[in-house]
């Protein structure tokens, strides 16, 4: 299964490292990534492959939300098919 991850928050050192380390611990592969800084705010979008993850989607979602709190950023994850249906006409 593939998923889309978004991260938004005030820019600071360690956001990419924290998120990517959490994903590696969950055995989630990063397929693509785009990030930018806009007026001091960090934004990142990732395409992820969850096929090797050893926990279910809800546990992944909870772990990433907890990591977001620790990093003081908002982390959201959606299944690719839901993301696509929400962003297509």
PyMOL Python script that loads the backbone (N, CA, C, O; Angstrom):
from pymol import cmd

cmd.read_pdbstr("""\
ATOM      1  N   UNK A   1       0.839  -1.176   0.000  1.00  0.00           N
ATOM      2  CA  UNK A   1       0.000   0.000   0.000  1.00  0.00           C
ATOM      3  C   UNK A   1       0.887   1.244   0.000  1.00  0.00           C
ATOM      4  O   UNK A   1       1.951   1.270   0.620  1.00  0.00           O
ATOM      5  N   UNK A   2       0.422   2.275  -0.712  1.00  0.00           N
ATOM      6  CA  UNK A   2       1.142   3.542  -0.727  1.00  0.00           C
ATOM      7  C   UNK A   2       0.327   4.592   0.014  1.00  0.00           C
ATOM      8  O   UNK A   2      -0.898   4.507   0.104  1.00  0.00           O
ATOM      9  N   UNK A   3       1.043   5.589   0.543  1.00  0.00           N
ATOM     10  CA  UNK A   3       0.387   6.653   1.298  1.00  0.00           C
ATOM     11  C   UNK A   3       1.098   7.971   1.047  1.00  0.00           C
ATOM     12  O   UNK A   3       2.254   8.008   0.625  1.00  0.00           O
ATOM     13  N   UNK A   4       0.374   9.058   1.321  1.00  0.00           N
ATOM     14  CA  UNK A   4       0.909  10.404   1.209  1.00  0.00           C
ATOM     15  C   UNK A   4       1.044  10.969   2.619  1.00  0.00           C
ATOM     16  O   UNK A   4       0.103  10.929   3.411  1.00  0.00           O
ATOM     17  N   UNK A   5       2.227  11.496   2.918  1.00  0.00           N
ATOM     18  CA  UNK A   5       2.502  12.095   4.219  1.00  0.00           C
ATOM     19  C   UNK A   5       2.756  13.583   4.020  1.00  0.00           C
ATOM     20  O   UNK A   5       3.488  13.972   3.110  1.00  0.00           O
ATOM     21  N   UNK A   6       2.158  14.417   4.866  1.00  0.00           N
ATOM     22  CA  UNK A   6       2.438  15.849   4.838  1.00  0.00           C
ATOM     23  C   UNK A   6       2.924  16.289   6.211  1.00  0.00           C
ATOM     24  O   UNK A   6       2.462  15.801   7.242  1.00  0.00           O
ATOM     25  N   UNK A   7       3.868  17.223   6.194  1.00  0.00           N
ATOM     26  CA  UNK A   7       4.420  17.787   7.422  1.00  0.00           C
ATOM     27  C   UNK A   7       4.409  19.303   7.274  1.00  0.00           C
ATOM     28  O   UNK A   7       4.901  19.840   6.281  1.00  0.00           O
ATOM     29  N   UNK A   8       3.851  19.985   8.257  1.00  0.00           N
ATOM     30  CA  UNK A   8       3.792  21.448   8.233  1.00  0.00           C
ATOM     31  C   UNK A   8       4.105  21.964   9.632  1.00  0.00           C
ATOM     32  O   UNK A   8       3.607  21.438  10.627  1.00  0.00           O
ATOM     33  N   UNK A   9       4.938  23.002   9.695  1.00  0.00           N
ATOM     34  CA  UNK A   9       5.229  23.617  10.989  1.00  0.00           C
ATOM     35  C   UNK A   9       6.310  24.662  10.877  1.00  0.00           C
ATOM     36  O   UNK A   9       6.872  24.881   9.803  1.00  0.00           O
ATOM     37  N   UNK A  10       6.599  25.305  11.985  1.00  0.00           N
ATOM     38  CA  UNK A  10       7.654  26.307  12.030  1.00  0.00           C
ATOM     39  C   UNK A  10       8.983  25.618  11.754  1.00  0.00           C
ATOM     40  O   UNK A  10       9.273  24.564  12.319  1.00  0.00           O
ATOM     41  N   UNK A  11       9.785  26.214  10.886  1.00  0.00           N
ATOM     42  CA  UNK A  11      11.058  25.608  10.511  1.00  0.00           C
ATOM     43  C   UNK A  11      11.995  25.511  11.711  1.00  0.00           C
ATOM     44  O   UNK A  11      12.095  26.433  12.522  1.00  0.00           O
ATOM     45  N   UNK A  12      12.678  24.373  11.803  1.00  0.00           N
ATOM     46  CA  UNK A  12      13.675  24.152  12.851  1.00  0.00           C
ATOM     47  C   UNK A  12      14.580  23.002  12.427  1.00  0.00           C
ATOM     48  O   UNK A  12      14.245  22.231  11.527  1.00  0.00           O
ATOM     49  N   UNK A  13      15.699  22.900  13.070  1.00  0.00           N
ATOM     50  CA  UNK A  13      16.649  21.823  12.791  1.00  0.00           C
ATOM     51  C   UNK A  13      16.047  20.486  13.221  1.00  0.00           C
ATOM     52  O   UNK A  13      15.454  20.387  14.295  1.00  0.00           O
ATOM     53  N   UNK A  14      16.200  19.453  12.381  1.00  0.00           N
ATOM     54  CA  UNK A  14      15.860  18.093  12.774  1.00  0.00           C
ATOM     55  C   UNK A  14      14.519  17.550  12.313  1.00  0.00           C
ATOM     56  O   UNK A  14      14.189  16.402  12.612  1.00  0.00           O
ATOM     57  N   UNK A  15      13.736  18.346  11.593  1.00  0.00           N
ATOM     58  CA  UNK A  15      12.419  17.849  11.174  1.00  0.00           C
ATOM     59  C   UNK A  15      12.566  16.673  10.213  1.00  0.00           C
ATOM     60  O   UNK A  15      11.976  15.616  10.434  1.00  0.00           O
ATOM     61  N   UNK A  16      13.344  16.846   9.154  1.00  0.00           N
ATOM     62  CA  UNK A  16      13.504  15.766   8.170  1.00  0.00           C
ATOM     63  C   UNK A  16      14.129  14.540   8.830  1.00  0.00           C
ATOM     64  O   UNK A  16      13.693  13.415   8.587  1.00  0.00           O
ATOM     65  N   UNK A  17      15.135  14.750   9.654  1.00  0.00           N
ATOM     66  CA  UNK A  17      15.788  13.632  10.342  1.00  0.00           C
ATOM     67  C   UNK A  17      14.805  12.896  11.245  1.00  0.00           C
ATOM     68  O   UNK A  17      14.775  11.665  11.259  1.00  0.00           O
ATOM     69  N   UNK A  18      14.009  13.637  11.993  1.00  0.00           N
ATOM     70  CA  UNK A  18      13.052  13.016  12.908  1.00  0.00           C
ATOM     71  C   UNK A  18      11.990  12.210  12.188  1.00  0.00           C
ATOM     72  O   UNK A  18      11.667  11.090  12.584  1.00  0.00           O
ATOM     73  N   UNK A  19      11.448  12.790  11.127  1.00  0.00           N
ATOM     74  CA  UNK A  19      10.399  12.097  10.368  1.00  0.00           C
ATOM     75  C   UNK A  19      10.969  10.871   9.667  1.00  0.00           C
ATOM     76  O   UNK A  19      10.380   9.793   9.737  1.00  0.00           O
ATOM     77  N   UNK A  20      12.104  11.021   8.994  1.00  0.00           N
ATOM     78  CA  UNK A  20      12.663   9.888   8.246  1.00  0.00           C
ATOM     79  C   UNK A  20      13.129   8.771   9.179  1.00  0.00           C
ATOM     80  O   UNK A  20      13.020   7.596   8.829  1.00  0.00           O
ATOM     81  N   UNK A  21      13.641   9.115  10.349  1.00  0.00           N
ATOM     82  CA  UNK A  21      14.023   8.091  11.326  1.00  0.00           C
ATOM     83  C   UNK A  21      12.797   7.319  11.803  1.00  0.00           C
ATOM     84  O   UNK A  21      12.833   6.093  11.911  1.00  0.00           O
ATOM     85  N   UNK A  22      11.712   8.037  12.086  1.00  0.00           N
ATOM     86  CA  UNK A  22      10.468   7.373  12.510  1.00  0.00           C
ATOM     87  C   UNK A  22       9.962   6.435  11.420  1.00  0.00           C
ATOM     88  O   UNK A  22       9.543   5.314  11.709  1.00  0.00           O
ATOM     89  N   UNK A  23       9.999   6.888  10.173  1.00  0.00           N
ATOM     90  CA  UNK A  23       9.556   6.041   9.061  1.00  0.00           C
ATOM     91  C   UNK A  23      10.426   4.791   8.947  1.00  0.00           C
ATOM     92  O   UNK A  23       9.907   3.694   8.738  1.00  0.00           O
ATOM     93  N   UNK A  24      11.736   4.946   9.080  1.00  0.00           N
ATOM     94  CA  UNK A  24      12.645   3.796   9.007  1.00  0.00           C
ATOM     95  C   UNK A  24      12.350   2.797  10.124  1.00  0.00           C
ATOM     96  O   UNK A  24      12.362   1.587   9.897  1.00  0.00           O
ATOM     97  N   UNK A  25      12.087   3.300  11.325  1.00  0.00           N
ATOM     98  CA  UNK A  25      11.761   2.416  12.449  1.00  0.00           C
ATOM     99  C   UNK A  25      10.472   1.640  12.193  1.00  0.00           C
ATOM    100  O   UNK A  25      10.312   0.517  12.671  1.00  0.00           O
ATOM    101  N   UNK A  26       9.558   2.239  11.438  1.00  0.00           N
ATOM    102  CA  UNK A  26       8.296   1.576  11.094  1.00  0.00           C
ATOM    103  C   UNK A  26       8.417   0.710   9.836  1.00  0.00           C
ATOM    104  O   UNK A  26       7.441   0.101   9.399  1.00  0.00           O
ATOM    105  N   UNK A  27       9.626   0.661   9.258  1.00  0.00           N
ATOM    106  CA  UNK A  27       9.911  -0.100   8.033  1.00  0.00           C
ATOM    107  C   UNK A  27       9.092   0.417   6.845  1.00  0.00           C
ATOM    108  O   UNK A  27       8.568  -0.355   6.043  1.00  0.00           O
ATOM    109  N   UNK A  28       9.002   1.747   6.763  1.00  0.00           N
ATOM    110  CA  UNK A  28       8.293   2.423   5.677  1.00  0.00           C
ATOM    111  C   UNK A  28       9.323   3.054   4.756  1.00  0.00           C
ATOM    112  O   UNK A  28      10.218   3.770   5.205  1.00  0.00           O
ATOM    113  N   UNK A  29       9.188   2.781   3.465  1.00  0.00           N
ATOM    114  CA  UNK A  29      10.125   3.298   2.473  1.00  0.00           C
ATOM    115  C   UNK A  29       9.620   4.616   1.894  1.00  0.00           C
ATOM    116  O   UNK A  29       8.437   4.752   1.579  1.00  0.00           O
ATOM    117  N   UNK A  30      10.523   5.582   1.755  1.00  0.00           N
ATOM    118  CA  UNK A  30      10.199   6.865   1.131  1.00  0.00           C
ATOM    119  C   UNK A  30      10.434   6.724  -0.368  1.00  0.00           C
ATOM    120  O   UNK A  30      11.557   6.463  -0.801  1.00  0.00           O
ATOM    121  N   UNK A  31       9.377   6.895  -1.162  1.00  0.00           N
ATOM    122  CA  UNK A  31       9.471   6.778  -2.617  1.00  0.00           C
ATOM    123  C   UNK A  31       9.787   8.110  -3.278  1.00  0.00           C
ATOM    124  O   UNK A  31      10.504   8.157  -4.278  1.00  0.00           O
ATOM    125  N   UNK A  32       9.257   9.187  -2.727  1.00  0.00           N
ATOM    126  CA  UNK A  32       9.464  10.520  -3.297  1.00  0.00           C
ATOM    127  C   UNK A  32       9.268  11.537  -2.185  1.00  0.00           C
ATOM    128  O   UNK A  32       8.511  11.304  -1.243  1.00  0.00           O
ATOM    129  N   UNK A  33       9.957  12.665  -2.301  1.00  0.00           N
ATOM    130  CA  UNK A  33       9.836  13.708  -1.281  1.00  0.00           C
ATOM    131  C   UNK A  33       9.992  15.077  -1.920  1.00  0.00           C
ATOM    132  O   UNK A  33      10.792  15.270  -2.835  1.00  0.00           O
ATOM    133  N   UNK A  34       9.214  16.015  -1.420  1.00  0.00           N
ATOM    134  CA  UNK A  34       9.312  17.408  -1.831  1.00  0.00           C
ATOM    135  C   UNK A  34       9.170  18.251  -0.576  1.00  0.00           C
ATOM    136  O   UNK A  34       8.248  18.039   0.212  1.00  0.00           O
ATOM    137  N   UNK A  35      10.069  19.202  -0.382  1.00  0.00           N
ATOM    138  CA  UNK A  35       9.966  20.063   0.795  1.00  0.00           C
ATOM    139  C   UNK A  35      10.429  21.465   0.451  1.00  0.00           C
ATOM    140  O   UNK A  35      11.231  21.671  -0.459  1.00  0.00           O
ATOM    141  N   UNK A  36       9.909  22.414   1.194  1.00  0.00           N
ATOM    142  CA  UNK A  36      10.292  23.805   1.004  1.00  0.00           C
ATOM    143  C   UNK A  36      10.080  24.567   2.305  1.00  0.00           C
ATOM    144  O   UNK A  36       9.376  24.117   3.208  1.00  0.00           O
ATOM    145  N   UNK A  37      10.708  25.727   2.371  1.00  0.00           N
ATOM    146  CA  UNK A  37      10.512  26.646   3.485  1.00  0.00           C
ATOM    147  C   UNK A  37       9.808  27.871   2.918  1.00  0.00           C
ATOM    148  O   UNK A  37      10.293  28.482   1.965  1.00  0.00           O
ATOM    149  N   UNK A  38       8.666  28.232   3.499  1.00  0.00           N
ATOM    150  CA  UNK A  38       7.911  29.405   3.046  1.00  0.00           C
ATOM    151  C   UNK A  38       7.701  30.336   4.233  1.00  0.00           C
ATOM    152  O   UNK A  38       6.981  30.003   5.174  1.00  0.00           O
ATOM    153  N   UNK A  39       8.333  31.506   4.182  1.00  0.00           N
ATOM    154  CA  UNK A  39       8.189  32.518   5.246  1.00  0.00           C
ATOM    155  C   UNK A  39       8.432  31.931   6.635  1.00  0.00           C
ATOM    156  O   UNK A  39       7.699  32.225   7.580  1.00  0.00           O
ATOM    157  N   UNK A  40       9.466  31.100   6.748  1.00  0.00           N
ATOM    158  CA  UNK A  40       9.814  30.522   8.038  1.00  0.00           C
ATOM    159  C   UNK A  40       9.035  29.278   8.419  1.00  0.00           C
ATOM    160  O   UNK A  40       9.222  28.738   9.509  1.00  0.00           O
ATOM    161  N   UNK A  41       8.155  28.814   7.525  1.00  0.00           N
ATOM    162  CA  UNK A  41       7.389  27.597   7.787  1.00  0.00           C
ATOM    163  C   UNK A  41       7.863  26.465   6.889  1.00  0.00           C
ATOM    164  O   UNK A  41       8.035  26.632   5.681  1.00  0.00           O
ATOM    165  N   UNK A  42       8.068  25.320   7.506  1.00  0.00           N
ATOM    166  CA  UNK A  42       8.528  24.115   6.827  1.00  0.00           C
ATOM    167  C   UNK A  42       7.317  23.371   6.279  1.00  0.00           C
ATOM    168  O   UNK A  42       6.334  23.173   6.992  1.00  0.00           O
ATOM    169  N   UNK A  43       7.384  22.960   5.016  1.00  0.00           N
ATOM    170  CA  UNK A  43       6.342  22.114   4.430  1.00  0.00           C
ATOM    171  C   UNK A  43       7.013  20.960   3.696  1.00  0.00           C
ATOM    172  O   UNK A  43       8.009  21.157   2.999  1.00  0.00           O
ATOM    173  N   UNK A  44       6.474  19.774   3.850  1.00  0.00           N
ATOM    174  CA  UNK A  44       7.043  18.602   3.183  1.00  0.00           C
ATOM    175  C   UNK A  44       5.916  17.648   2.811  1.00  0.00           C
ATOM    176  O   UNK A  44       4.947  17.476   3.551  1.00  0.00           O
ATOM    177  N   UNK A  45       6.073  17.038   1.647  1.00  0.00           N
ATOM    178  CA  UNK A  45       5.144  16.000   1.200  1.00  0.00           C
ATOM    179  C   UNK A  45       5.979  14.792   0.790  1.00  0.00           C
ATOM    180  O   UNK A  45       6.992  14.934   0.105  1.00  0.00           O
ATOM    181  N   UNK A  46       5.555  13.613   1.207  1.00  0.00           N
ATOM    182  CA  UNK A  46       6.253  12.375   0.868  1.00  0.00           C
ATOM    183  C   UNK A  46       5.277  11.353   0.304  1.00  0.00           C
ATOM    184  O   UNK A  46       4.134  11.256   0.752  1.00  0.00           O
ATOM    185  N   UNK A  47       5.736  10.597  -0.677  1.00  0.00           N
ATOM    186  CA  UNK A  47       5.022   9.409  -1.153  1.00  0.00           C
ATOM    187  C   UNK A  47       5.719   8.231  -0.473  1.00  0.00           C
ATOM    188  O   UNK A  47       6.939   8.094  -0.555  1.00  0.00           O
ATOM    189  N   UNK A  48       4.947   7.392   0.189  1.00  0.00           N
ATOM    190  CA  UNK A  48       5.498   6.300   0.986  1.00  0.00           C
ATOM    191  C   UNK A  48       5.005   4.941   0.515  1.00  0.00           C
ATOM    192  O   UNK A  48       3.895   4.811  -0.003  1.00  0.00           O
ATOM    193  N   UNK A  49       5.849   3.929   0.703  1.00  0.00           N
ATOM    194  CA  UNK A  49       5.484   2.535   0.456  1.00  0.00           C
ATOM    195  C   UNK A  49       5.379   1.847   1.815  1.00  0.00           C
ATOM    196  O   UNK A  49       6.377   1.700   2.521  1.00  0.00           O
ATOM    197  N   UNK A  50       4.176   1.431   2.174  1.00  0.00           N
ATOM    198  CA  UNK A  50       3.931   0.811   3.475  1.00  0.00           C
ATOM    199  C   UNK A  50       3.916  -0.714   3.412  1.00  0.00           C
ATOM    200  O   UNK A  50       3.572  -1.360   4.402  1.00  0.00           O
ATOM    201  N   UNK A  51       4.275  -1.298   2.286  1.00  0.00           N
ATOM    202  CA  UNK A  51       4.121  -2.745   2.111  1.00  0.00           C
ATOM    203  C   UNK A  51       4.977  -3.577   3.068  1.00  0.00           C
ATOM    204  O   UNK A  51       4.637  -4.731   3.329  1.00  0.00           O
ATOM    205  N   UNK A  52       6.075  -3.034   3.598  1.00  0.00           N
ATOM    206  CA  UNK A  52       6.915  -3.786   4.534  1.00  0.00           C
ATOM    207  C   UNK A  52       6.665  -3.417   5.992  1.00  0.00           C
ATOM    208  O   UNK A  52       7.310  -3.959   6.889  1.00  0.00           O
ATOM    209  N   UNK A  53       5.737  -2.503   6.231  1.00  0.00           N
ATOM    210  CA  UNK A  53       5.443  -2.080   7.608  1.00  0.00           C
ATOM    211  C   UNK A  53       4.926  -3.266   8.414  1.00  0.00           C
ATOM    212  O   UNK A  53       4.157  -4.087   7.915  1.00  0.00           O
ATOM    213  N   UNK A  54       5.359  -3.338   9.661  1.00  0.00           N
ATOM    214  CA  UNK A  54       4.985  -4.460  10.518  1.00  0.00           C
ATOM    215  C   UNK A  54       3.822  -4.130  11.451  1.00  0.00           C
ATOM    216  O   UNK A  54       3.416  -4.965  12.260  1.00  0.00           O
ATOM    217  N   UNK A  55       3.287  -2.913  11.339  1.00  0.00           N
ATOM    218  CA  UNK A  55       2.123  -2.520  12.138  1.00  0.00           C
ATOM    219  C   UNK A  55       1.038  -2.023  11.188  1.00  0.00           C
ATOM    220  O   UNK A  55       1.315  -1.730  10.025  1.00  0.00           O
ATOM    221  N   UNK A  56      -0.195  -1.928  11.681  1.00  0.00           N
ATOM    222  CA  UNK A  56      -1.295  -1.512  10.808  1.00  0.00           C
ATOM    223  C   UNK A  56      -1.307   0.008  10.599  1.00  0.00           C
ATOM    224  O   UNK A  56      -0.562   0.743  11.247  1.00  0.00           O
ATOM    225  N   UNK A  57      -2.162   0.457   9.687  1.00  0.00           N
ATOM    226  CA  UNK A  57      -2.197   1.866   9.302  1.00  0.00           C
ATOM    227  C   UNK A  57      -2.527   2.778  10.482  1.00  0.00           C
ATOM    228  O   UNK A  57      -1.940   3.853  10.612  1.00  0.00           O
ATOM    229  N   UNK A  58      -3.448   2.370  11.335  1.00  0.00           N
ATOM    230  CA  UNK A  58      -3.816   3.198  12.489  1.00  0.00           C
ATOM    231  C   UNK A  58      -2.644   3.379  13.451  1.00  0.00           C
ATOM    232  O   UNK A  58      -2.459   4.460  14.009  1.00  0.00           O
ATOM    233  N   UNK A  59      -1.854   2.323  13.646  1.00  0.00           N
ATOM    234  CA  UNK A  59      -0.674   2.427  14.510  1.00  0.00           C
ATOM    235  C   UNK A  59       0.380   3.339  13.885  1.00  0.00           C
ATOM    236  O   UNK A  59       1.053   4.090  14.592  1.00  0.00           O
ATOM    237  N   UNK A  60       0.522   3.274  12.568  1.00  0.00           N
ATOM    238  CA  UNK A  60       1.445   4.168  11.859  1.00  0.00           C
ATOM    239  C   UNK A  60       0.997   5.613  12.055  1.00  0.00           C
ATOM    240  O   UNK A  60       1.805   6.487  12.369  1.00  0.00           O
ATOM    241  N   UNK A  61      -0.282   5.849  11.868  1.00  0.00           N
ATOM    242  CA  UNK A  61      -0.858   7.191  12.014  1.00  0.00           C
ATOM    243  C   UNK A  61      -0.605   7.738  13.423  1.00  0.00           C
ATOM    244  O   UNK A  61      -0.226   8.898  13.584  1.00  0.00           O
ATOM    245  N   UNK A  62      -0.817   6.902  14.431  1.00  0.00           N
ATOM    246  CA  UNK A  62      -0.597   7.317  15.822  1.00  0.00           C
ATOM    247  C   UNK A  62       0.876   7.611  16.098  1.00  0.00           C
ATOM    248  O   UNK A  62       1.200   8.604  16.750  1.00  0.00           O
ATOM    249  N   UNK A  63       1.765   6.753  15.606  1.00  0.00           N
ATOM    250  CA  UNK A  63       3.200   6.954  15.824  1.00  0.00           C
ATOM    251  C   UNK A  63       3.670   8.257  15.183  1.00  0.00           C
ATOM    252  O   UNK A  63       4.478   8.985  15.761  1.00  0.00           O
ATOM    253  N   UNK A  64       3.161   8.546  13.986  1.00  0.00           N
ATOM    254  CA  UNK A  64       3.562   9.772  13.298  1.00  0.00           C
ATOM    255  C   UNK A  64       2.972  11.011  13.970  1.00  0.00           C
ATOM    256  O   UNK A  64       3.630  12.050  14.027  1.00  0.00           O
ATOM    257  N   UNK A  65       1.756  10.918  14.473  1.00  0.00           N
ATOM    258  CA  UNK A  65       1.164  12.045  15.204  1.00  0.00           C
ATOM    259  C   UNK A  65       1.978  12.344  16.466  1.00  0.00           C
ATOM    260  O   UNK A  65       2.211  13.505  16.803  1.00  0.00           O
ATOM    261  N   UNK A  66       2.403  11.292  17.153  1.00  0.00           N
ATOM    262  CA  UNK A  66       3.227  11.456  18.355  1.00  0.00           C
ATOM    263  C   UNK A  66       4.571  12.091  18.001  1.00  0.00           C
ATOM    264  O   UNK A  66       5.051  12.969  18.718  1.00  0.00           O
ATOM    265  N   UNK A  67       5.176  11.651  16.904  1.00  0.00           N
ATOM    266  CA  UNK A  67       6.442  12.236  16.457  1.00  0.00           C
ATOM    267  C   UNK A  67       6.242  13.704  16.101  1.00  0.00           C
ATOM    268  O   UNK A  67       7.102  14.536  16.392  1.00  0.00           O
ATOM    269  N   UNK A  68       5.113  14.026  15.474  1.00  0.00           N
ATOM    270  CA  UNK A  68       4.804  15.412  15.147  1.00  0.00           C
ATOM    271  C   UNK A  68       4.736  16.288  16.389  1.00  0.00           C
ATOM    272  O   UNK A  68       5.243  17.410  16.394  1.00  0.00           O
ATOM    273  N   UNK A  69       4.109  15.774  17.440  1.00  0.00           N
ATOM    274  CA  UNK A  69       4.046  16.519  18.702  1.00  0.00           C
ATOM    275  C   UNK A  69       5.446  16.766  19.241  1.00  0.00           C
ATOM    276  O   UNK A  69       5.755  17.870  19.690  1.00  0.00           O
ATOM    277  N   UNK A  70       6.289  15.748  19.200  1.00  0.00           N
ATOM    278  CA  UNK A  70       7.656  15.883  19.699  1.00  0.00           C
ATOM    279  C   UNK A  70       8.453  16.906  18.890  1.00  0.00           C
ATOM    280  O   UNK A  70       9.273  17.640  19.442  1.00  0.00           O
ATOM    281  N   UNK A  71       8.208  16.950  17.585  1.00  0.00           N
ATOM    282  CA  UNK A  71       8.924  17.884  16.706  1.00  0.00           C
ATOM    283  C   UNK A  71       8.224  19.239  16.597  1.00  0.00           C
ATOM    284  O   UNK A  71       8.742  20.158  15.962  1.00  0.00           O
ATOM    285  N   UNK A  72       7.066  19.363  17.205  1.00  0.00           N
ATOM    286  CA  UNK A  72       6.247  20.585  17.152  1.00  0.00           C
ATOM    287  C   UNK A  72       5.847  20.940  15.721  1.00  0.00           C
ATOM    288  O   UNK A  72       5.898  22.099  15.308  1.00  0.00           O
ATOM    289  N   UNK A  73       5.447  19.902  14.975  1.00  0.00           N
ATOM    290  CA  UNK A  73       4.924  20.061  13.614  1.00  0.00           C
ATOM    291  C   UNK A  73       3.662  19.209  13.495  1.00  0.00           C
ATOM    292  O   UNK A  73       3.396  18.348  14.334  1.00  0.00           O
ATOM    293  N   UNK A  74       2.899  19.461  12.449  1.00  0.00           N
ATOM    294  CA  UNK A  74       1.704  18.663  12.177  1.00  0.00           C
ATOM    295  C   UNK A  74       2.054  17.629  11.108  1.00  0.00           C
ATOM    296  O   UNK A  74       2.477  17.986  10.008  1.00  0.00           O
ATOM    297  N   UNK A  75       1.880  16.362  11.431  1.00  0.00           N
ATOM    298  CA  UNK A  75       2.134  15.280  10.482  1.00  0.00           C
ATOM    299  C   UNK A  75       0.811  14.581  10.197  1.00  0.00           C
ATOM    300  O   UNK A  75       0.117  14.136  11.111  1.00  0.00           O
ATOM    301  N   UNK A  76       0.476  14.494   8.916  1.00  0.00           N
ATOM    302  CA  UNK A  76      -0.751  13.812   8.476  1.00  0.00           C
ATOM    303  C   UNK A  76      -0.369  12.745   7.461  1.00  0.00           C
ATOM    304  O   UNK A  76       0.535  12.948   6.650  1.00  0.00           O
ATOM    305  N   UNK A  77      -1.054  11.613   7.506  1.00  0.00           N
ATOM    306  CA  UNK A  77      -0.836  10.550   6.529  1.00  0.00           C
ATOM    307  C   UNK A  77      -2.195  10.073   6.025  1.00  0.00           C
ATOM    308  O   UNK A  77      -3.142   9.915   6.796  1.00  0.00           O
ATOM    309  N   UNK A  78      -2.270   9.848   4.716  1.00  0.00           N
ATOM    310  CA  UNK A  78      -3.494   9.339   4.084  1.00  0.00           C
ATOM    311  C   UNK A  78      -3.123   8.249   3.102  1.00  0.00           C
ATOM    312  O   UNK A  78      -2.072   8.300   2.462  1.00  0.00           O
ATOM    313  N   UNK A  79      -3.989   7.271   2.989  1.00  0.00           N
ATOM    314  CA  UNK A  79      -3.804   6.267   1.945  1.00  0.00           C
ATOM    315  C   UNK A  79      -3.837   6.970   0.595  1.00  0.00           C
ATOM    316  O   UNK A  79      -4.589   7.927   0.407  1.00  0.00           O
ATOM    317  N   UNK A  80      -3.028   6.501  -0.337  1.00  0.00           N
ATOM    318  CA  UNK A  80      -2.919   7.152  -1.644  1.00  0.00           C
ATOM    319  C   UNK A  80      -4.267   7.272  -2.343  1.00  0.00           C
ATOM    320  O   UNK A  80      -4.568   8.316  -2.923  1.00  0.00           O
ATOM    321  N   UNK A  81      -5.080   6.228  -2.300  1.00  0.00           N
ATOM    322  CA  UNK A  81      -6.354   6.270  -3.023  1.00  0.00           C
ATOM    323  C   UNK A  81      -7.301   7.328  -2.449  1.00  0.00           C
ATOM    324  O   UNK A  81      -8.060   7.945  -3.197  1.00  0.00           O
ATOM    325  N   UNK A  82      -7.265   7.539  -1.147  1.00  0.00           N
ATOM    326  CA  UNK A  82      -8.098   8.580  -0.535  1.00  0.00           C
ATOM    327  C   UNK A  82      -7.580   9.957  -0.929  1.00  0.00           C
ATOM    328  O   UNK A  82      -8.359  10.845  -1.276  1.00  0.00           O
ATOM    329  N   UNK A  83      -6.265  10.130  -0.875  1.00  0.00           N
ATOM    330  CA  UNK A  83      -5.665  11.402  -1.280  1.00  0.00           C
ATOM    331  C   UNK A  83      -6.021  11.720  -2.728  1.00  0.00           C
ATOM    332  O   UNK A  83      -6.405  12.847  -3.042  1.00  0.00           O
ATOM    333  N   UNK A  84      -5.893  10.727  -3.613  1.00  0.00           N
ATOM    334  CA  UNK A  84      -6.190  10.936  -5.034  1.00  0.00           C
ATOM    335  C   UNK A  84      -7.652  11.313  -5.245  1.00  0.00           C
ATOM    336  O   UNK A  84      -7.949  12.213  -6.031  1.00  0.00           O
ATOM    337  N   UNK A  85      -8.563  10.641  -4.558  1.00  0.00           N
ATOM    338  CA  UNK A  85      -9.984  10.940  -4.750  1.00  0.00           C
ATOM    339  C   UNK A  85     -10.348  12.319  -4.216  1.00  0.00           C
ATOM    340  O   UNK A  85     -11.269  12.953  -4.731  1.00  0.00           O
ATOM    341  N   UNK A  86      -9.652  12.789  -3.207  1.00  0.00           N
ATOM    342  CA  UNK A  86      -9.916  14.111  -2.654  1.00  0.00           C
ATOM    343  C   UNK A  86      -9.355  15.231  -3.530  1.00  0.00           C
ATOM    344  O   UNK A  86      -9.823  16.368  -3.464  1.00  0.00           O
ATOM    345  N   UNK A  87      -8.352  14.910  -4.350  1.00  0.00           N
ATOM    346  CA  UNK A  87      -7.667  15.935  -5.130  1.00  0.00           C
ATOM    347  C   UNK A  87      -7.813  15.755  -6.634  1.00  0.00           C
ATOM    348  O   UNK A  87      -6.954  16.195  -7.398  1.00  0.00           O
ATOM    349  N   UNK A  88      -8.881  15.119  -7.057  1.00  0.00           N
ATOM    350  CA  UNK A  88      -9.135  14.985  -8.495  1.00  0.00           C
ATOM    351  C   UNK A  88     -10.585  15.342  -8.787  1.00  0.00           C
ATOM    352  O   UNK A  88     -11.459  15.235  -7.926  1.00  0.00           O
ATOM    353  N   UNK A  89     -10.815  15.765 -10.008  1.00  0.00           N
ATOM    354  CA  UNK A  89     -12.169  16.155 -10.425  1.00  0.00           C
ATOM    355  C   UNK A  89     -12.848  15.022 -11.148  1.00  0.00           C
ATOM    356  O   UNK A  89     -13.995  15.160 -11.574  1.00  0.00           O
TER     357      UNK A  89
END
""", "prot")
cmd.dss("prot")
cmd.show_as("cartoon", "prot")
cmd.util.cbc("prot")
cmd.orient("prot")
